[in-house]
Amino acid sequence: MFDKFGNMSTDNLNITTLPHWSFGDSPKMADELVGLVLDGKKRATCTALHWHLDEPAYPVGSLQVITDGQNRPRCVIQNTTQFIIRFCDVDEKLARQEGEGDLSLDFWRTAHQEFFERFGVFDDKMWLLFETFDVIKILDTP
């Protein structure tokens, strides 16, 4: 998976062995968010920390396949950082990395509060797992 210089090579990447998942909680949201990734706008995501009690987060350095709303593989990402932060402590820089809406903190807070409320877990002091990633490969999927 690495070339002779230690750089990641995607030539022989077997995506069938990698975990597959999509952003959001609906096919429409998955399509919108993977579109932002493919456009180079979205380079971060967050989840409620307690969601990882039974399902650990993918470690930094791991590769994952991001799918669209029809579960088609669209790209391979690699986690670059992970950290824990309270919802209320997310700042403009972090909100902008998520690449959503007008990139403002206000948009991020509103959209993420609505998202977490749909799962009945929102609290402005809730802990989040915030992750950044790089796109390693864009896949040839229509």
N, C-alpha and C positions, 0 to 999 in steps of 0.2 A: 504494500500500500504506500510505501515511501520510495522515492527515487534515490539514486546513489548519493545525492546531496542532502538527504534528510527531509526533502520537501514532500508534501502529500501528493501522491499521484492518484488521479481518479480514473485512469485508463482501464484498470481491471477491477473497478469497484463493483461488488456484487450487492446490489440494493436489496435483494431478497433476504439477506441475512441481517439486515438492519431493522430496528424498530420503526414502525410507520405510525404516524399520528397526524391530526389536523388541529389547527387553531380554532378556538371558539366553541360554540355550543349548537351550531346549526350548519347545514350545508351552505347557506348564503354567507354566513360569517366566515366559514372556512375558505370559501372562494375569495372573499374580499381581503382577508388577512394574508393568504398565500400570494395573492396578487401584489400586495405591498412588499412582501419579501422578494418576489421576482423583480419588482421595479427598483429594488435597492433602498426602499424607504424604511422597512421594518427590520431591525437588527436586535430586538429584545422582546421578551415576553415575561409575564409573571403569572403565578398561580397562588392560590391560598396554601400556605405552608402546611396546614393540617391535612390537606389532600395527599401529602406524601408520607403519611404515617404508615399506610398499608401498601403504598406503591412508591418506592423511592424514586427520586429524580434521577435523570440520566447524568452521569458525572461529567465534569469539565473534560473536554477532549473527545467526548463520545460523538459518534455520528448518528444522525437520525434522518429518516425520510419524511418530508412534510407532504401531506396529501391535500387535494382540493376537496370540495364538497361532494364530489362523486367518488371519493376515495381513490383517485388516480394520483400516483406519485408525481410530484412537481419539482422537487429539489431535495438535495442533501445538505443538511446543516451540520455544523460542529459547534458544540457549546464552548464558549471562550471564558465566561465568568459566571459565577453564581454567588449570590449573597442574600441574606435575610434582611428585610426592611419592613417597617410598619407602613400600612397604606397611607397614613397621614404624613409620613416622612418622605414619600416619593416627591422628587423635585422636577423642575422644568427639563433638566438635562435627561433624566431617566424617562420622563414622559415622551420626550422627543425621539428617543431611541426606539420606542415602540412604534413610531411611524404612523400613528392613526389620526384621523380627522385633521384638524388644523394644526396639529403637533403641540398644542398648548396643554399646560397642566390642567386647566379647567376642563377641557374636553376629555383628557385622560381620566380625571376623577369621576366625571359624570358617567362616561361609558363603562368604566370598570366597576363603579358602584352598582349600576344597573345589571351588569353581568353577574356579579357576586350575589346580588339580591335574588336573581332568578334561581340560585341554588340555596337561598335562605341562610347565607353565611356572612353577610356584610356587617362589618363594624369598622369604623374609621381607624381604629387602633389594631386591627387584625394584622397578623404577620403574613408577609408574602415571601415567596421564593422568586427572586428576580434573576433572570438569566439573559445573558447576551450570547450572540452566536454569529458565525460567519457562514455565508453560503459557499459550500465546497463545490457543488455541481448543480447546474440547472438541467433537469431531465427533459427529454423530448416527448412530452405528453401534450396532446391537443388541449 
